Amino acid sequence: MATPANLVASPPTGASARFEGFLPDHEQDLISASRGIIFMNITRLIAAASVAVAAVSLAGCGETSNGVAQENPASATSAAASPEPKGNGIPCSEAGDLTGTPERKPPADMPVLPGGQLYLSKGPFGKTELFFLAKDADPTDLEGVRDEAADVLAKAGYKIERKDQEAGSEAEAHLSGPHDVAIQVIQLCEGKVRVKYTLS
């Protein structure tokens, strides 16, 4: 920072110089030292004030070093706590052919969820086959539909190995028994969910 011209120490002139000419050398030295100390103190005060002003400006603008506004921590916490919209709102007419007849049917010892429509099969891929079922259900209750499908298999002699879910996205169950079966339930369209059985 440039030092103001009126604060720069300069040799005494005029009456001050004439007055100091009558003082003993040691007193003149004291006067010169005092001027130096005063000048240094004023310079330090100016520098401190500049730093304080800069700090206040940065705190007030709330921006990062690249000029991007920082998000208020309270707002971020509130946004994270807010639940995401649930349910897939697309019309079922846009979800594909849900009334089709699958090329293959599940084996008799792998019962599927009653009340649904098996509309598609894929495979076999080696020992793996996929079966897709559409069912009228609350698209926000994926875990409930997953549990129903798993219970149907459990009553047929399957063992539920584990369950997991991603809230609002999918719910899964893995079972062992006559076959290894993975159940995945996702939102399909308005008022319907899709249950996928992976058989291996």
C-alpha positions in Angstrom: 0.0 0.0 0.0 1.4 3.4 -0.9 2.1 5.6 2.1 0.4 9.0 2.1 2.8 11.8 1.2 2.0 13.8 4.3 3.0 10.9 6.6 6.5 10.5 5.1 9.2 11.8 7.5 11.2 14.7 6.1 14.1 16.8 7.5 13.0 19.7 9.7 12.7 23.0 7.8 12.0 26.7 8.6 11.4 27.7 12.2 11.6 24.0 13.4 15.1 23.7 11.9 16.2 27.0 13.4 14.8 26.0 16.8 16.5 22.6 16.7 19.8 24.3 15.8 19.9 25.8 19.3 19.4 22.4 21.0 22.2 20.2 22.2 23.0 17.2 20.0 21.5 14.6 22.3 18.2 16.4 22.4 18.1 16.8 18.6 18.7 13.0 18.4 15.7 12.4 20.8 13.5 14.6 18.6 14.5 12.7 15.4 13.9 9.3 17.1 10.5 10.4 18.3 9.5 11.4 14.8 10.6 8.0 13.5 8.5 6.1 16.1 5.4 8.2 15.4 5.8 7.6 11.7 6.1 3.8 12.2 3.1 3.7 14.5 0.9 5.6 12.0 2.0 3.3 9.2 1.1 0.2 11.3 -2.3 1.6 12.1 -3.1 2.3 8.4 -2.1 -1.2 7.5 -4.2 -2.8 10.2 -7.2 -0.7 9.2 -6.8 -1.8 5.6 -6.7 -5.5 6.6 -9.9 -5.1 8.7 -11.8 -3.4 5.9 -10.8 -6.2 3.5 -11.9 -8.9 5.9 -15.3 -7.3 6.4 -15.8 -6.9 2.7 -15.0 -10.6 2.1 -17.4 -11.7 4.9 -20.2 -9.6 3.5 -20.0 -10.7 -0.1 -20.2 -14.5 0.7 -18.3 -15.5 -2.4 -15.4 -18.0 -3.0 -12.1 -17.0 -4.5 -13.4 -17.7 -8.0 -16.4 -15.4 -7.6 -19.0 -18.2 -7.1 -21.5 -17.5 -4.3 -21.3 -19.9 -1.4 -24.4 -21.7 -0.3 -25.8 -20.9 3.1 -25.1 -23.9 5.3 -28.5 -23.7 6.8 -30.1 -23.7 3.4 -28.0 -26.7 2.4 -29.0 -28.7 5.5 -32.7 -27.9 4.9 -32.5 -29.0 1.3 -30.8 -32.3 2.3 -33.5 -32.9 4.9 -36.4 -32.3 2.4 -37.8 -35.5 0.9 -37.5 -35.9 -2.8 -40.7 -36.2 -4.9 -41.9 -39.8 -4.9 -43.7 -41.7 -7.6 -43.2 -42.0 -11.3 -45.9 -39.7 -12.8 -45.6 -40.9 -16.5 -48.8 -42.3 -18.0 -48.8 -46.1 -18.3 -49.4 -45.7 -22.0 -45.9 -44.4 -22.2 -44.4 -47.3 -20.3 -44.4 -49.8 -23.1 -46.6 -52.8 -23.7 -47.6 -54.0 -20.3 -50.2 -56.5 -21.6 -47.9 -58.5 -23.7 -47.4 -62.3 -23.4 -43.9 -63.4 -22.3 -42.1 -65.9 -24.5 -41.2 -68.0 -21.5 -43.0 -68.6 -18.2 -41.4 -68.9 -14.7 -40.8 -72.5 -13.5 -43.6 -74.0 -11.5 -41.4 -74.0 -8.3 -40.9 -70.2 -8.5 -44.3 -68.6 -7.8 -44.7 -64.9 -8.6 -46.7 -62.2 -6.9 -50.4 -62.8 -7.5 -52.5 -60.0 -9.0 -49.8 -58.9 -11.4 -49.4 -59.1 -15.1 -46.3 -61.0 -16.5 -45.6 -59.1 -19.6 -42.0 -59.9 -20.6 -39.3 -62.5 -20.3 -35.7 -62.4 -21.4 -33.2 -65.2 -21.7 -32.1 -67.7 -20.9 -28.6 -66.4 -20.7 -26.9 -69.6 -19.6 -28.7 -70.5 -16.4 -30.1 -67.0 -16.0 -33.7 -65.9 -17.0 -35.5 -62.6 -16.4 -39.2 -62.2 -15.8 -41.0 -58.9 -15.6 -44.4 -58.3 -13.9 -46.5 -55.1 -13.7 -48.7 -54.7 -10.6 -51.2 -52.1 -9.5 -49.7 -50.7 -6.3 -48.6 -47.5 -4.6 -45.4 -46.4 -6.5 -44.1 -44.9 -3.3 -44.3 -48.2 -1.4 -41.7 -50.2 -3.1 -40.5 -52.0 0.1 -44.1 -53.2 0.7 -44.4 -54.8 -2.7 -40.9 -56.3 -2.4 -41.9 -57.9 0.9 -45.0 -59.4 -0.5 -43.1 -60.9 -3.4 -40.5 -62.3 -1.1 -43.1 -63.8 1.3 -44.7 -65.6 -1.6 -41.4 -67.3 -2.4 -40.7 -67.9 1.3 -44.0 -69.8 1.7 -42.9 -72.0 -1.3 -39.7 -73.1 0.5 -37.3 -70.3 -0.4 -35.0 -68.6 2.2 -34.8 -64.8 2.3 -31.0 -64.1 2.4 -31.1 -60.3 2.5 -33.1 -57.2 1.6 -32.0 -53.7 0.6 -33.5 -50.6 -0.8 -32.8 -47.1 -2.1 -35.6 -44.9 -0.8 -37.8 -43.7 -3.6 -35.8 -45.6 -6.2 -35.8 -49.4 -5.8 -36.3 -52.2 -3.3 -34.6 -55.6 -3.6 -34.6 -59.1 -2.0 -32.3 -62.1 -2.6 -33.5 -65.6 -1.9 -32.1 -69.1 -2.1 -33.9 -72.4 -2.6 -34.8 -74.5 -5.6 -33.4 -71.5 -7.5 -31.4 -68.4 -6.6 -33.8 -65.5 -7.1 -33.3 -61.8 -7.0 -36.4 -59.6 -6.8 -36.2 -55.9 -7.8 -39.2 -53.5 -7.5 -39.1 -50.1 -9.1 -41.7 -47.5 -10.0 -43.2 -48.1 -13.4 -46.0 -45.6 -14.2 -49.0 -44.0 -12.6 -50.4 -46.5 -10.1 -48.1 -49.3 -11.1 -44.8 -50.9 -10.1 -42.5 -53.2 -12.0 -41.3 -56.5 -10.3 -38.3 -58.1 -12.0 -37.4 -61.7 -11.1 -33.8 -62.7 -11.9 -33.7 -66.5 -11.8 -30.4 -68.4 -11.8 
